[in-house]
């Protein structure tokens, strides 16, 4: 890591000559494996761009502004641009905290605006018929098929993230108010929630547990080609690969675990589940995030004002 003195001031500007220590500085401050992967990739791309586009200029607001323009002109989505900027803002904060960048320079970098979202990106979600076809894809005559029924069932039936599913243990499944639920699930940013479980998903879980001969520890275990169940849990990446594989087998194209989370939200909303209850099940901090998942738009044919139950002055006019 090399520093240069700012013109006319003692403010230092971090110049990324040796990026590895800087990347480690940021990644060590993150708790989520998913965030570490995403930020690591974003920082690597910035350091690959830097030598031929900003060499010798240091790490400044102007440099980050140019990099922002480069990302936008490359055709990246607003979400991808904002993820990259978030990683670099985090780099500035960590560098300032460790004396590698002046607080004033770091504040300027953090002030670089994100990319504006244009419209609502709803992502993929399955229809009821498609979701049913996907649930039927695993072979229930095999232990792996029984396990994967649970895998798909909890993604679509509970709206779990793949990391949450991979880390699920039997102790997390309990009865609350007369029904089965995943209790005290620790999700994104440490938010804790309880997620109700549909009866058909619990039936699938019981079938898998009985066939595998397990009742404690990780719910989803590795299964080898001979059908033997291992002691260790599957990984979040294995969840991803299983969903992609079964979706292709069901003729649905490329579908990811996050698309099944969206499917949970969409089908629940179409079934008239209250929006705030969908938000709680998903573990979203704001209702706006849930609305983006659903791609909501105003319905002029079935508007909220039509469901107030008020008659008003219509009967007076009839008289």
MILODO-284121 format. One record per residue (C-alpha): residue number from 1; x, y, z. Coordinates in Angstrom, 3 decimals. Layout:
BEGIN
 num        X        Y        Z
 NUM        X        Y        Z
...
//
This chain:
BEGIN
 num        X        Y        Z
   1    0.000    0.000    0.000
   2    1.491    3.376   -1.025
   3    0.410    6.868    0.050
   4    0.798   10.219   -1.700
   5    0.402   13.633   -0.108
   6   -2.539   15.691   -1.318
   7   -1.577   19.034   -2.943
   8   -1.471   21.785   -0.369
   9   -2.578   19.530    2.495
  10   -1.438   16.606    4.584
  11   -4.351   14.480    3.422
  12   -3.154   11.097    2.239
  13   -4.705    9.294   -0.699
  14   -4.543    5.525   -0.742
  15   -3.050    4.226   -3.997
  16   -3.945    0.579   -4.658
  17   -0.569   -0.779   -5.799
  18   -0.869   -4.049   -3.890
  19   -4.586   -4.798   -3.710
  20   -4.554   -8.048   -1.700
  21   -4.089   -6.429    1.767
  22   -6.790   -3.857    0.959
  23   -9.261   -6.515   -0.122
  24   -8.554   -8.504    3.033
  25   -9.142   -5.372    5.110
  26  -12.668   -5.066    3.727
  27  -13.535   -8.757    3.673
  28  -12.434   -9.268    7.274
  29  -14.992   -6.654    8.353
  30  -17.924   -8.543    6.769
  31  -19.881  -11.285    8.529
  32  -21.889  -12.620    5.587
  33  -20.128  -15.122    3.251
  34  -22.346  -13.866    0.423
  35  -21.251  -10.259    1.021
  36  -17.598  -11.318    1.173
  37  -17.884  -13.040   -2.216
  38  -19.712  -10.136   -3.824
  39  -17.453   -7.423   -2.387
  40  -14.309   -9.406   -3.195
  41  -15.364   -9.700   -6.819
  42  -16.277   -5.987   -7.014
  43  -12.956   -4.874   -5.510
  44  -11.010   -7.180   -7.824
  45  -12.698   -5.616  -10.851
  46  -11.869   -2.098   -9.624
  47   -8.205   -2.941   -9.083
  48   -8.065   -4.473  -12.582
  49   -9.472   -1.206  -14.028
  50   -7.279    1.136  -11.971
  51   -3.754    0.738  -13.479
  52   -4.703    1.718  -17.016
  53   -7.266    4.357  -16.089
  54   -6.166    6.116  -12.902
  55   -2.613    5.028  -12.113
  56   -0.840    7.466   -9.805
  57   -3.957    9.471   -8.963
  58   -4.696    7.796   -5.682
  59   -8.067    6.688   -4.398
  60  -10.210    9.811   -4.610
  61  -13.770   10.929   -5.217
  62  -12.828   11.899   -8.781
  63  -11.403    8.446   -9.507
  64  -14.462    6.718   -8.105
  65  -16.694    9.047  -10.122
  66  -14.927    8.021  -13.323
  67  -15.185    4.370  -12.360
  68  -18.909    4.815  -11.727
  69  -19.281    6.243  -15.257
  70  -17.283    3.320  -16.643
  71  -19.606    0.810  -14.970
  72  -22.737    2.541  -16.238
  73  -21.352    2.832  -19.781
  74  -20.500   -0.891  -19.668
  75  -24.230   -1.602  -19.554
  76  -24.373   -2.961  -15.990
  77  -27.674   -2.799  -14.138
  78  -28.161   -0.151  -11.459
  79  -28.052   -2.892   -8.814
  80  -24.654   -4.140  -10.047
  81  -23.229   -0.610  -10.204
  82  -24.466    0.158   -6.687
  83  -22.993   -3.072   -5.333
  84  -19.578   -2.136   -6.739
  85  -19.835    1.372   -5.272
  86  -20.865   -0.028   -1.887
  87  -17.743   -2.215   -1.835
  88  -15.517    0.762   -2.664
  89  -17.191    2.985   -0.069
  90  -16.515    0.226    2.451
  91  -12.875    0.188    1.315
  92  -12.641    3.941    1.933
  93  -14.161    3.607    5.417
  94  -11.849    0.755    6.440
  95   -8.780    2.483    4.998
  96   -9.611    5.695    6.906
  97  -10.186    3.731   10.124
  98   -6.735    2.136    9.780
  99   -4.909    5.349    8.889
 100   -4.451    4.597    5.205
 101   -6.736    7.387    3.955
 102   -7.637   10.794    5.309
 103  -11.148   11.118    6.790
 104  -11.834   14.011    4.402
 105  -10.932   11.941    1.322
 106  -12.948    8.991    2.625
 107  -15.983   11.222    3.173
 108  -15.716   12.470   -0.400
 109  -15.580    8.917   -1.729
 110  -18.621    7.902    0.325
 111  -20.463   10.861   -1.198
 112  -20.260    9.504   -4.770
 113  -23.914    8.900   -5.716
 114  -25.241    5.518   -6.728
 115  -26.847    4.708  -10.060
 116  -30.515    5.537  -10.364
 117  -32.927    2.646  -10.824
 118  -35.197    2.982  -13.835
 119  -38.506    1.230  -13.261
 120  -38.934   -1.932  -11.195
 121  -36.913   -5.074  -11.771
 122  -39.179   -7.922  -10.743
 123  -36.885  -10.853  -11.519
 124  -38.154  -14.347  -12.286
 125  -41.006  -16.072  -10.548
 126  -43.020  -19.181  -11.299
 127  -46.713  -19.577  -11.916
 128  -48.664  -21.974   -9.704
 129  -48.513  -24.645  -12.430
 130  -44.761  -24.196  -12.909
 131  -44.118  -24.259   -9.164
 132  -46.094  -27.488   -8.823
 133  -44.130  -29.017  -11.707
 134  -40.834  -28.105  -10.047
 135  -41.895  -29.591   -6.705
 136  -42.674  -32.860   -8.496
 137  -39.248  -33.041  -10.191
 138  -37.253  -34.903   -7.454
 139  -37.587  -38.696   -7.368
 140  -39.214  -39.716   -4.042
 141  -37.978  -43.288   -4.516
 142  -34.422  -42.175   -3.619
 143  -32.987  -40.566   -0.504
 144  -31.546  -37.751   -2.572
 145  -34.953  -37.139   -4.117
 146  -36.592  -37.072   -0.677
 147  -33.983  -34.579    0.524
 148  -34.450  -32.383   -2.509
 149  -38.206  -32.350   -2.037
 150  -37.509  -30.672    1.291
 151  -34.981  -28.347   -0.348
 152  -37.454  -27.114   -2.958
 153  -40.379  -27.174   -0.546
 154  -38.752  -24.904    2.031
 155  -37.485  -22.464   -0.595
 156  -40.932  -22.092   -2.149
 157  -43.078  -22.848    0.870
 158  -41.232  -20.620    3.349
 159  -39.359  -18.132    1.151
 160  -35.966  -18.934    2.680
 161  -32.667  -17.683    1.348
 162  -30.316  -20.461    0.211
 163  -27.862  -19.714    3.019
 164  -30.642  -19.893    5.590
 165  -31.766  -23.225    4.174
 166  -28.262  -24.715    4.137
 167  -27.814  -23.783    7.796
 168  -31.213  -25.054    8.959
 169  -31.181  -27.556   11.831
 170  -33.906  -29.779   13.296
 171  -33.894  -27.755   16.502
 172  -35.041  -24.745   14.436
 173  -38.301  -26.503   13.512
 174  -40.905  -26.341   16.285
 175  -44.593  -25.778   16.923
 176  -45.856  -22.284   17.588
 177  -49.533  -21.495   18.188
 178  -50.610  -24.922   16.963
 179  -48.601  -25.016   13.741
 180  -45.105  -25.931   12.596
 181  -42.657  -23.122   11.962
 182  -38.978  -22.327   11.614
 183  -38.386  -20.385   14.810
 184  -35.875  -17.662   15.630
 185  -34.278  -17.833   12.195
 186  -31.335  -15.430   11.979
 187  -31.383  -13.835    8.550
 188  -29.723  -10.989    6.711
 189  -28.140   -8.283    8.884
 190  -28.867  -10.396   11.971
 191  -32.641   -9.910   11.786
 192  -34.509  -12.682   13.637
 193  -37.876  -13.978   12.448
 194  -40.200  -16.966   12.767
 195  -41.421  -18.428    9.472
 196  -44.606  -20.543    9.317
 197  -44.195  -23.826    7.429
 198  -46.927  -25.268    5.163
 199  -48.125  -28.729    6.164
 200  -46.996  -30.284    2.871
 201  -43.420  -29.055    3.459
 202  -43.441  -30.536    6.983
 203  -44.693  -33.839    5.547
 204  -41.771  -33.827    3.096
 205  -39.335  -33.043    5.912
 206  -40.658  -35.926    8.039
 207  -40.364  -38.329    5.094
 208  -36.756  -37.324    4.477
 209  -35.816  -37.517    8.174
 210  -37.326  -40.995    8.477
 211  -35.585  -42.309    5.344
 212  -32.242  -40.766    6.352
 213  -32.532  -41.881    9.984
 214  -31.796  -38.406   11.352
 215  -33.555  -36.225   13.901
 216  -30.942  -33.716   15.048
 217  -28.253  -31.528   13.560
 218  -28.453  -30.270    9.992
 219  -31.728  -30.885    8.164
 220  -30.219  -31.140    4.686
 221  -27.241  -33.515    4.481
 222  -24.942  -34.667    1.729
 223  -26.084  -37.830   -0.048
 224  -23.542  -39.811   -2.068
 225  -24.187  -41.702   -5.309
 226  -24.936  -44.857   -3.364
 227  -27.679  -43.112   -1.409
 228  -25.676  -42.961    1.821
 229  -26.375  -39.931    3.999
 230  -23.351  -38.108    5.374
 231  -23.089  -36.236    8.677
 232  -22.280  -32.836    7.185
 233  -24.743  -30.242    5.891
 234  -24.979  -29.281    2.250
 235  -23.623  -25.891    1.205
 236  -25.464  -22.843   -0.112
 237  -23.790  -23.500   -3.465
 238  -25.178  -27.055   -3.480
 239  -28.661  -25.592   -2.920
 240  -28.128  -23.307   -5.909
 241  -26.975  -26.147   -8.146
 242  -29.877  -28.394   -7.114
 243  -32.457  -25.733   -7.988
 244  -30.874  -25.058  -11.379
 245  -30.735  -28.788  -12.132
 246  -34.364  -29.522  -11.227
 247  -35.634  -26.415  -13.004
 248  -33.988  -27.534  -16.235
 249  -35.335  -31.047  -15.735
 250  -38.831  -29.571  -15.378
 251  -38.404  -27.527  -18.560
 252  -38.389  -24.160  -16.767
 253  -35.075  -22.782  -18.009
 254  -32.608  -21.238  -15.593
 255  -34.258  -20.706  -12.227
 256  -32.282  -19.837   -9.078
 257  -33.080  -20.168   -5.357
 258  -33.824  -16.450   -5.195
 259  -36.439  -16.894   -7.925
 260  -38.153  -19.443   -5.669
 261  -38.111  -16.881   -2.848
 262  -39.822  -14.453   -5.226
 263  -42.262  -17.198   -6.194
 264  -43.196  -17.635   -2.523
 265  -43.924  -13.905   -2.277
 266  -45.828  -13.735   -5.564
 267  -48.044  -16.776   -4.966
 268  -48.758  -15.667   -1.384
 269  -49.783  -12.241   -2.642
 270  -51.983  -13.709   -5.364
 271  -53.580  -15.825   -2.631
 272  -54.506  -12.614   -0.778
 273  -51.901  -12.909    1.992
 274  -51.427   -9.466    3.637
 275  -48.373   -7.651    2.325
 276  -46.973   -7.019    5.811
 277  -47.167  -10.748    6.629
 278  -45.238  -11.575    3.447
 279  -42.653   -8.985    4.508
 280  -42.287  -10.620    7.942
 281  -41.899  -14.112    6.459
 282  -39.225  -12.899    4.038
 283  -37.386  -10.936    6.714
 284  -37.376   -7.685    4.760
 285  -36.504   -4.546    6.721
 286  -38.894   -2.413    4.674
 287  -42.201   -2.968    2.927
 288  -40.735   -1.277   -0.163
 289  -38.333   -4.191   -0.664
 290  -41.267   -6.618   -0.584
 291  -43.144   -4.464   -3.086
 292  -40.163   -4.601   -5.445
 293  -40.123   -8.395   -5.152
 294  -43.747   -8.476   -6.215
 295  -43.399   -5.883   -8.966
 296  -46.518   -4.198   -7.648
 297  -48.363   -1.628   -9.703
 298  -51.652    0.121   -9.254
 299  -54.727   -1.991  -10.031
 300  -57.498    0.253  -11.337
 301  -59.935   -2.650  -11.731
 302  -59.712   -3.808   -8.095
 303  -58.699   -0.651   -6.281
 304  -58.415   -0.207   -2.490
 305  -61.288    2.296   -2.562
 306  -63.592   -0.469   -3.839
 307  -63.001   -2.490   -0.659
 308  -63.805    0.118    1.983
 309  -67.350   -1.141    2.585
 310  -68.728    2.413    2.557
 311  -71.911    3.299    0.672
 312  -71.625    7.055    0.984
 313  -74.393    9.038   -0.669
 314  -75.267    6.575   -3.443
 315  -78.554    5.561   -1.781
 316  -79.600    9.167   -1.388
 317  -79.175    9.622   -5.111
 318  -81.236    6.480   -5.734
 319  -84.098    8.061   -3.748
//
